[in-house]
Every structure is written in structure tokens, then in C-alpha cells.
């Protein structure tokens, strides 16, 4: 089973309509076994 840590970053303020809807979600391997599988090792 793969394990990940997820982070979500939201940009902007309510006054900035284009930035208020922009969000980036990133997934990082939570353990060495997951990192190795993702790297193809």
C-alpha cells in the first residue's frame, strides 16, 4: 500500500477573483517504500 502526505495551498484574497479560486494540492511519499516505488527503484 502506498502512503502519502498531502498539502493544500490556497492563494489570493476575496478581493482577487482569479487568485481566490487557485489551489495547489501536492502529494509527497510518507515513507521510504512509497518513495522507492514512485522512483521505480
CHARMM internal coordinates of N, CA and C (Angstrom, degrees):
IC EDIT
DIST 1 N 1 CA 1.4461
DIST 1 CA 1 C 1.5250
ANGL 1 N 1 CA 1 C 108.53
DIST 1 C 2 N 1.3224
ANGL 1 CA 1 C 2 N 116.83
DIHE 1 N 1 CA 1 C 2 N 138.92
DIST 2 N 2 CA 1.4506
ANGL 1 C 2 N 2 CA 121.71
DIHE 1 CA 1 C 2 N 2 CA 178.91
DIST 2 CA 2 C 1.5226
ANGL 2 N 2 CA 2 C 110.13
DIHE 1 C 2 N 2 CA 2 C -88.81
DIST 2 C 3 N 1.3342
ANGL 2 CA 2 C 3 N 115.86
DIHE 2 N 2 CA 2 C 3 N 143.68
DIST 3 N 3 CA 1.4644
ANGL 2 C 3 N 3 CA 121.43
DIHE 2 CA 2 C 3 N 3 CA 179.33
DIST 3 CA 3 C 1.5269
ANGL 3 N 3 CA 3 C 109.29
DIHE 2 C 3 N 3 CA 3 C -123.25
DIST 3 C 4 N 1.3386
ANGL 3 CA 3 C 4 N 115.56
DIHE 3 N 3 CA 3 C 4 N 132.03
DIST 4 N 4 CA 1.4553
ANGL 3 C 4 N 4 CA 120.51
DIHE 3 CA 3 C 4 N 4 CA -178.32
DIST 4 CA 4 C 1.5220
ANGL 4 N 4 CA 4 C 111.40
DIHE 3 C 4 N 4 CA 4 C -130.43
DIST 4 C 5 N 1.3235
ANGL 4 CA 4 C 5 N 114.96
DIHE 4 N 4 CA 4 C 5 N 154.43
DIST 5 N 5 CA 1.4536
ANGL 4 C 5 N 5 CA 122.89
DIHE 4 CA 4 C 5 N 5 CA 168.39
DIST 5 CA 5 C 1.5212
ANGL 5 N 5 CA 5 C 105.37
DIHE 4 C 5 N 5 CA 5 C -108.46
DIST 5 C 6 N 1.3118
ANGL 5 CA 5 C 6 N 117.05
DIHE 5 N 5 CA 5 C 6 N 133.11
DIST 6 N 6 CA 1.4631
ANGL 5 C 6 N 6 CA 121.62
DIHE 5 CA 5 C 6 N 6 CA -177.21
DIST 6 CA 6 C 1.5271
ANGL 6 N 6 CA 6 C 109.86
DIHE 5 C 6 N 6 CA 6 C -114.84
DIST 6 C 7 N 1.3353
ANGL 6 CA 6 C 7 N 115.73
DIHE 6 N 6 CA 6 C 7 N 137.72
DIST 7 N 7 CA 1.4590
ANGL 6 C 7 N 7 CA 121.11
DIHE 6 CA 6 C 7 N 7 CA 172.89
DIST 7 CA 7 C 1.5219
ANGL 7 N 7 CA 7 C 108.44
DIHE 6 C 7 N 7 CA 7 C -126.95
DIST 7 C 8 N 1.3194
ANGL 7 CA 7 C 8 N 116.14
DIHE 7 N 7 CA 7 C 8 N 143.39
DIST 8 N 8 CA 1.4576
ANGL 7 C 8 N 8 CA 121.57
DIHE 7 CA 7 C 8 N 8 CA 177.19
DIST 8 CA 8 C 1.5200
ANGL 8 N 8 CA 8 C 108.33
DIHE 7 C 8 N 8 CA 8 C -123.61
DIST 8 C 9 N 1.3178
ANGL 8 CA 8 C 9 N 116.53
DIHE 8 N 8 CA 8 C 9 N 128.74
DIST 9 N 9 CA 1.4511
ANGL 8 C 9 N 9 CA 122.69
DIHE 8 CA 8 C 9 N 9 CA 178.19
DIST 9 CA 9 C 1.5219
ANGL 9 N 9 CA 9 C 108.43
DIHE 8 C 9 N 9 CA 9 C -117.29
DIST 9 C 10 N 1.3316
ANGL 9 CA 9 C 10 N 116.17
DIHE 9 N 9 CA 9 C 10 N 128.06
DIST 10 N 10 CA 1.4580
ANGL 9 C 10 N 10 CA 121.52
DIHE 9 CA 9 C 10 N 10 CA 179.48
DIST 10 CA 10 C 1.5205
ANGL 10 N 10 CA 10 C 107.56
DIHE 9 C 10 N 10 CA 10 C -114.83
DIST 10 C 11 N 1.3200
ANGL 10 CA 10 C 11 N 116.47
DIHE 10 N 10 CA 10 C 11 N 132.89
DIST 11 N 11 CA 1.4578
ANGL 10 C 11 N 11 CA 122.46
DIHE 10 CA 10 C 11 N 11 CA -176.82
DIST 11 CA 11 C 1.5220
ANGL 11 N 11 CA 11 C 110.82
DIHE 10 C 11 N 11 CA 11 C -105.82
DIST 11 C 12 N 1.3272
ANGL 11 CA 11 C 12 N 114.65
DIHE 11 N 11 CA 11 C 12 N 157.56
DIST 12 N 12 CA 1.4587
ANGL 11 C 12 N 12 CA 120.35
DIHE 11 CA 11 C 12 N 12 CA 169.51
DIST 12 CA 12 C 1.5148
ANGL 12 N 12 CA 12 C 114.61
DIHE 11 C 12 N 12 CA 12 C 91.24
DIST 12 C 13 N 1.2993
ANGL 12 CA 12 C 13 N 113.52
DIHE 12 N 12 CA 12 C 13 N 179.02
DIST 13 N 13 CA 1.4563
ANGL 12 C 13 N 13 CA 123.53
DIHE 12 CA 12 C 13 N 13 CA 178.34
DIST 13 CA 13 C 1.5200
ANGL 13 N 13 CA 13 C 107.46
DIHE 12 C 13 N 13 CA 13 C -129.13
DIST 13 C 14 N 1.3220
ANGL 13 CA 13 C 14 N 118.60
DIHE 13 N 13 CA 13 C 14 N 167.42
DIST 14 N 14 CA 1.4638
ANGL 13 C 14 N 14 CA 119.77
DIHE 13 CA 13 C 14 N 14 CA -179.98
DIST 14 CA 14 C 1.5345
ANGL 14 N 14 CA 14 C 113.77
DIHE 13 C 14 N 14 CA 14 C -58.44
DIST 14 C 15 N 1.3241
ANGL 14 CA 14 C 15 N 117.43
DIHE 14 N 14 CA 14 C 15 N -22.60
DIST 15 N 15 CA 1.4664
ANGL 14 C 15 N 15 CA 120.29
DIHE 14 CA 14 C 15 N 15 CA -179.18
DIST 15 CA 15 C 1.5225
ANGL 15 N 15 CA 15 C 112.20
DIHE 14 C 15 N 15 CA 15 C -78.47
DIST 15 C 16 N 1.3142
ANGL 15 CA 15 C 16 N 117.93
DIHE 15 N 15 CA 15 C 16 N -20.37
DIST 16 N 16 CA 1.4589
ANGL 15 C 16 N 16 CA 122.03
DIHE 15 CA 15 C 16 N 16 CA -179.08
DIST 16 CA 16 C 1.5280
ANGL 16 N 16 CA 16 C 108.95
DIHE 15 C 16 N 16 CA 16 C -101.20
DIST 16 C 17 N 1.3054
ANGL 16 CA 16 C 17 N 116.83
DIHE 16 N 16 CA 16 C 17 N 96.59
DIST 17 N 17 CA 1.4616
ANGL 16 C 17 N 17 CA 121.43
DIHE 16 CA 16 C 17 N 17 CA -173.28
DIST 17 CA 17 C 1.5210
ANGL 17 N 17 CA 17 C 111.55
DIHE 16 C 17 N 17 CA 17 C -62.36
DIST 17 C 18 N 1.3413
ANGL 17 CA 17 C 18 N 118.30
DIHE 17 N 17 CA 17 C 18 N -43.02
DIST 18 N 18 CA 1.4619
ANGL 17 C 18 N 18 CA 119.42
DIHE 17 CA 17 C 18 N 18 CA -176.68
DIST 18 CA 18 C 1.5202
ANGL 18 N 18 CA 18 C 111.61
DIHE 17 C 18 N 18 CA 18 C -69.19
DIST 18 C 19 N 1.3178
ANGL 18 CA 18 C 19 N 117.85
DIHE 18 N 18 CA 18 C 19 N -37.92
DIST 19 N 19 CA 1.4619
ANGL 18 C 19 N 19 CA 120.15
DIHE 18 CA 18 C 19 N 19 CA -179.37
DIST 19 CA 19 C 1.5250
ANGL 19 N 19 CA 19 C 112.86
DIHE 18 C 19 N 19 CA 19 C -81.66
DIST 19 C 20 N 1.3181
ANGL 19 CA 19 C 20 N 117.82
DIHE 19 N 19 CA 19 C 20 N -22.88
DIST 20 N 20 CA 1.4624
ANGL 19 C 20 N 20 CA 119.47
DIHE 19 CA 19 C 20 N 20 CA -176.36
DIST 20 CA 20 C 1.5256
ANGL 20 N 20 CA 20 C 111.66
DIHE 19 C 20 N 20 CA 20 C -68.12
DIST 20 C 21 N 1.3396
ANGL 20 CA 20 C 21 N 117.78
DIHE 20 N 20 CA 20 C 21 N -18.86
DIST 21 N 21 CA 1.4559
ANGL 20 C 21 N 21 CA 120.25
DIHE 20 CA 20 C 21 N 21 CA -179.80
DIST 21 CA 21 C 1.5213
ANGL 21 N 21 CA 21 C 112.88
DIHE 20 C 21 N 21 CA 21 C -101.38
DIST 21 C 22 N 1.3302
ANGL 21 CA 21 C 22 N 117.68
DIHE 21 N 21 CA 21 C 22 N 0.74
DIST 22 N 22 CA 1.4571
ANGL 21 C 22 N 22 CA 121.41
DIHE 21 CA 21 C 22 N 22 CA -177.86
DIST 22 CA 22 C 1.5185
ANGL 22 N 22 CA 22 C 110.59
DIHE 21 C 22 N 22 CA 22 C -88.88
DIST 22 C 23 N 1.3196
ANGL 22 CA 22 C 23 N 116.40
DIHE 22 N 22 CA 22 C 23 N 126.79
DIST 23 N 23 CA 1.4633
ANGL 22 C 23 N 23 CA 121.76
DIHE 22 CA 22 C 23 N 23 CA 177.04
DIST 23 CA 23 C 1.5230
ANGL 23 N 23 CA 23 C 108.10
DIHE 22 C 23 N 23 CA 23 C -141.99
DIST 23 C 24 N 1.3231
ANGL 23 CA 23 C 24 N 115.63
DIHE 23 N 23 CA 23 C 24 N 143.68
DIST 24 N 24 CA 1.4612
ANGL 23 C 24 N 24 CA 121.72
DIHE 23 CA 23 C 24 N 24 CA 177.12
DIST 24 CA 24 C 1.5199
ANGL 24 N 24 CA 24 C 107.89
DIHE 23 C 24 N 24 CA 24 C -119.74
DIST 24 C 25 N 1.3196
ANGL 24 CA 24 C 25 N 115.84
DIHE 24 N 24 CA 24 C 25 N 126.88
DIST 25 N 25 CA 1.4591
ANGL 24 C 25 N 25 CA 120.80
DIHE 24 CA 24 C 25 N 25 CA 176.38
DIST 25 CA 25 C 1.5252
ANGL 25 N 25 CA 25 C 107.64
DIHE 24 C 25 N 25 CA 25 C -112.96
DIST 25 C 26 N 1.3098
ANGL 25 CA 25 C 26 N 116.26
DIHE 25 N 25 CA 25 C 26 N 125.92
DIST 26 N 26 CA 1.4638
ANGL 25 C 26 N 26 CA 121.38
DIHE 25 CA 25 C 26 N 26 CA -178.36
DIST 26 CA 26 C 1.5269
ANGL 26 N 26 CA 26 C 109.41
DIHE 25 C 26 N 26 CA 26 C -119.83
DIST 26 C 27 N 1.3356
ANGL 26 CA 26 C 27 N 114.98
DIHE 26 N 26 CA 26 C 27 N 143.07
DIST 27 N 27 CA 1.4601
ANGL 26 C 27 N 27 CA 121.14
DIHE 26 CA 26 C 27 N 27 CA 178.09
DIST 27 CA 27 C 1.5180
ANGL 27 N 27 CA 27 C 108.49
DIHE 26 C 27 N 27 CA 27 C -118.23
DIST 27 C 28 N 1.3158
ANGL 27 CA 27 C 28 N 116.02
DIHE 27 N 27 CA 27 C 28 N 130.55
DIST 28 N 28 CA 1.4578
ANGL 27 C 28 N 28 CA 122.74
DIHE 27 CA 27 C 28 N 28 CA 179.23
DIST 28 CA 28 C 1.5278
ANGL 28 N 28 CA 28 C 109.14
DIHE 27 C 28 N 28 CA 28 C -121.33
DIST 28 C 29 N 1.3326
ANGL 28 CA 28 C 29 N 117.73
DIHE 28 N 28 CA 28 C 29 N 144.92
DIST 29 N 29 CA 1.4650
ANGL 28 C 29 N 29 CA 119.45
DIHE 28 CA 28 C 29 N 29 CA 178.17
DIST 29 CA 29 C 1.5299
ANGL 29 N 29 CA 29 C 110.41
DIHE 28 C 29 N 29 CA 29 C -62.55
DIST 29 C 30 N 1.3145
ANGL 29 CA 29 C 30 N 116.67
DIHE 29 N 29 CA 29 C 30 N 133.54
DIST 30 N 30 CA 1.4579
ANGL 29 C 30 N 30 CA 121.38
DIHE 29 CA 29 C 30 N 30 CA -177.92
DIST 30 CA 30 C 1.5237
ANGL 30 N 30 CA 30 C 112.32
DIHE 29 C 30 N 30 CA 30 C -88.66
DIST 30 C 31 N 1.3313
ANGL 30 CA 30 C 31 N 117.33
DIHE 30 N 30 CA 30 C 31 N -14.05
DIST 31 N 31 CA 1.4564
ANGL 30 C 31 N 31 CA 119.12
DIHE 30 CA 30 C 31 N 31 CA 179.26
DIST 31 CA 31 C 1.5315
ANGL 31 N 31 CA 31 C 110.35
DIHE 30 C 31 N 31 CA 31 C -148.20
DIST 31 C 32 N 1.2936
ANGL 31 CA 31 C 32 N 115.49
DIHE 31 N 31 CA 31 C 32 N 170.14
DIST 32 N 32 CA 1.4713
ANGL 31 C 32 N 32 CA 121.95
DIHE 31 CA 31 C 32 N 32 CA -176.53
DIST 32 CA 32 C 1.5204
ANGL 32 N 32 CA 32 C 112.19
DIHE 31 C 32 N 32 CA 32 C -65.04
DIST 32 C 33 N 1.3203
ANGL 32 CA 32 C 33 N 117.69
DIHE 32 N 32 CA 32 C 33 N -37.60
DIST 33 N 33 CA 1.4679
ANGL 32 C 33 N 33 CA 120.63
DIHE 32 CA 32 C 33 N 33 CA -179.22
DIST 33 CA 33 C 1.5304
ANGL 33 N 33 CA 33 C 110.95
DIHE 32 C 33 N 33 CA 33 C -63.79
DIST 33 C 34 N 1.3127
ANGL 33 CA 33 C 34 N 117.56
DIHE 33 N 33 CA 33 C 34 N -41.99
DIST 34 N 34 CA 1.4643
ANGL 33 C 34 N 34 CA 121.12
DIHE 33 CA 33 C 34 N 34 CA 177.91
DIST 34 CA 34 C 1.5231
ANGL 34 N 34 CA 34 C 110.46
DIHE 33 C 34 N 34 CA 34 C -65.08
DIST 34 C 35 N 1.3208
ANGL 34 CA 34 C 35 N 117.99
DIHE 34 N 34 CA 34 C 35 N -41.43
DIST 35 N 35 CA 1.4620
ANGL 34 C 35 N 35 CA 122.22
DIHE 34 CA 34 C 35 N 35 CA 179.62
DIST 35 CA 35 C 1.5168
ANGL 35 N 35 CA 35 C 109.95
DIHE 34 C 35 N 35 CA 35 C -60.97
DIST 35 C 36 N 1.3247
ANGL 35 CA 35 C 36 N 117.20
DIHE 35 N 35 CA 35 C 36 N -43.30
DIST 36 N 36 CA 1.4538
ANGL 35 C 36 N 36 CA 120.50
DIHE 35 CA 35 C 36 N 36 CA -179.62
DIST 36 CA 36 C 1.5295
ANGL 36 N 36 CA 36 C 112.11
DIHE 35 C 36 N 36 CA 36 C -64.63
DIST 36 C 37 N 1.3233
ANGL 36 CA 36 C 37 N 117.14
DIHE 36 N 36 CA 36 C 37 N -40.73
DIST 37 N 37 CA 1.4666
ANGL 36 C 37 N 37 CA 120.59
DIHE 36 CA 36 C 37 N 37 CA 179.04
DIST 37 CA 37 C 1.5275
ANGL 37 N 37 CA 37 C 110.27
DIHE 36 C 37 N 37 CA 37 C -64.32
DIST 37 C 38 N 1.3200
ANGL 37 CA 37 C 38 N 117.41
DIHE 37 N 37 CA 37 C 38 N -42.86
DIST 38 N 38 CA 1.4636
ANGL 37 C 38 N 38 CA 121.02
DIHE 37 CA 37 C 38 N 38 CA -179.19
DIST 38 CA 38 C 1.5322
ANGL 38 N 38 CA 38 C 111.91
DIHE 37 C 38 N 38 CA 38 C -67.91
DIST 38 C 39 N 1.3209
ANGL 38 CA 38 C 39 N 117.22
DIHE 38 N 38 CA 38 C 39 N -32.40
DIST 39 N 39 CA 1.4545
ANGL 38 C 39 N 39 CA 121.30
DIHE 38 CA 38 C 39 N 39 CA 179.06
DIST 39 CA 39 C 1.5231
ANGL 39 N 39 CA 39 C 112.46
DIHE 38 C 39 N 39 CA 39 C -84.76
DIST 39 C 40 N 1.3118
ANGL 39 CA 39 C 40 N 117.77
DIHE 39 N 39 CA 39 C 40 N -5.49
DIST 40 N 40 CA 1.4536
ANGL 39 C 40 N 40 CA 121.48
DIHE 39 CA 39 C 40 N 40 CA 179.08
DIST 40 CA 40 C 1.5158
ANGL 40 N 40 CA 40 C 113.56
DIHE 39 C 40 N 40 CA 40 C 74.01
DIST 40 C 41 N 1.3057
ANGL 40 CA 40 C 41 N 116.23
DIHE 40 N 40 CA 40 C 41 N 27.56
DIST 41 N 41 CA 1.4753
ANGL 40 C 41 N 41 CA 121.19
DIHE 40 CA 40 C 41 N 41 CA -179.78
DIST 41 CA 41 C 1.5049
ANGL 41 N 41 CA 41 C 110.06
DIHE 40 C 41 N 41 CA 41 C -94.01
END
COOR INIT
IC SEED 1 N 1 CA 1 C
IC BUILD
